[in-house]
């Protein structure tokens, strides 16, 4: 999934960005607009949250089949050396369609199927170790794609699409509820669902605050423009990715410590953010460079730990009747708040460029305030108690 998402431009996927700029000569502003159009999927995704769980297996396979077709279109565009013009814009249509495909078919299917088919420890292994393995694969794929020529790039799109096609076949083996025969299937799509618990609403609130009030995805831009001009952004990007991969790979499954994992990670994230806040800009000395690199790695690891803890905390609070709705809305809250947060973060980076001599520029003020709010939410007794505690 990480490599497929990168190829189709999901959440600004790197492989797609490289192809769009270097092979198709598309304007960066138009590319950004296409990514932003992903918010069009939100109303449909909210409606998709009412889909019954028995449809999830079929929808997951349909998502993979459509993704394979989208990869084939991109392979054709790159292979035919379509540069600029109307035909190249087809690629932007592909990434918008892929975002809608993800939101409507994948998001309401994958995590609910994990909740149905796996116990807690199995889900945590998939969401942590699987995430770590996927991150390593996509990182290697991005490096290979960036250094490849048009022929190899075309082949990579074709291979990713072929793997998606094979996964669509393999997905038939994922356990899913049987289609009911005694109920009114025509009414099941819009039937009332049991209300979500206060814990789920609290998780939504924390995720929403984390997406809106923290601007970590734009840290590399901030470092280049304000904090550390001249820094090797590739190294900083590798540090940021490495922190999250290390957290995923070192995750230990637990049924009872999820709340504690979350609030402890929140405190660590706050400490790392404060460390970055006290670093003088622009970074010049060796000590400041070390503090910046270590704090970035620690913050990245803490962010992912919080995400994993909240995700499994949500799994523990739902059942078969509420899983699709609860987990789809979780994806809506997380992705939408992140997109709005990226917009706010971009404005804050711009506002910080001429204020590097301030003790705290707008970007870092926002970062500290946002992580403090997240840490306070995670430290609340209601969240710290795990379902089995």
ABEGO torsion letter per residue (X at the ends): XAAAAAAAGBGGBAAAAAAAAAAAGBBAAAAAAAAAAAAAAAAAAAAAAABBAAAAAAAAAAAAAAAAAAAAAAAAAAAAGBBEEAAAAAAAAAAAAAAAAAAAAAAAAAAAAAAAABBAAAAAAAAAAAAAAAAAAAAAAAAAAAABBAAAAAAAAAAAAAAAAAAAAAAAABBBBBBBAABBAAAAAABBBBBBBAAAAAAAAAAAAAAAABAAAAAAAAAAAAABBGBBAAAAAAAAAAAAAAAAAABBBBAAAAAAAAAAAAAAAAAAAAAAAABBOBBABAAAAAAAAAAAAAAAAAAAAAAAAAAAAAAAABBAAAAAAAAAAAAAAAAAAAAAAAAAAAAAAAAAAAAAABABBAAAAAAAAAAAAAAAAAABAAAABBAAX
